[in-house]
Amino acid sequence: DRVILMDEGRIIADDDPHQIMGNQELMERHGLEKPHSLMPHIDPHHG
């Protein structure tokens, strides 16, 4: 798998999806949020 992240027509990242999505600084710098599908699952019925 591969993700290419572009900003204003320039490639700023080209890597494995988990590497890019796991880079919080990179994501925030370009106005992105980690997809909910990659968030840890929390079961509200189990504390």
N, C-alpha and C positions, 0 to 999 in steps of 0.2 A: 504494500500500500504506500501511497505517496500523496502528500499535500503540497501544493504550491500556493504560497500566500503572497498576494500582490497588493501594493498600495500606490495609488496614483500612477498606475501603469508600469511600476517597477517591481521586480521579484525581490521580496525581502526575506523569504524563507522557502526552502525546498527540502523537505525531510519527511520522515515517518510521521503520521498523524499524531501519535501520542507524544512525540518529542515537541512538536509545534504546540499542540493544545496544552501540554504540560508546562510550557514556558509562559508563566503568568505575566511577566514583565513585557514580553513581546506582544502578547494578546492585548493587554491593556493599552500599550503604546499605540496600537492601531485600532482601538475602539472595538475590540472583539471580546466575546465571553465564551467560556468553555461550554460546548454543547451539553445539554442536560443528559444526553445518552452516555456521556463520559464521566458524569458525576457519580460519586459513591452512592449506592442505594441505601437509604435509611428507612427502616420499617417503623412507622409511627406507633405500631402496636407493641413493639418490644423496645424497652428502654435500655 
